[in-house]
């Protein structure tokens, strides 16, 4: 894996994996101004089974999920596709 492959894989992880703290900051920022932002935030986190998890996955549509085996497999496929196309 060369530098471009590592950079692409790193971007996939950085763009899709969110720490609990980063997610909390997003929620606070989007909710502090208007009620309508809370509805948007709720829609994006409605797929989360527990907010006590240390890490979350965010898909291309902006929805958050708890990380599970299926999410990890999806991430590996994205990284593999990135390496193949590089």
Secondary structure by P-SEA (a helix, b strand, c coil): ccaaaaaaaaaaaaaccccaaaaaaaaaaaccccaaaaaaaaaaacccccccccbbbbccccccccccaaaaaaaaaaaaaaaaac
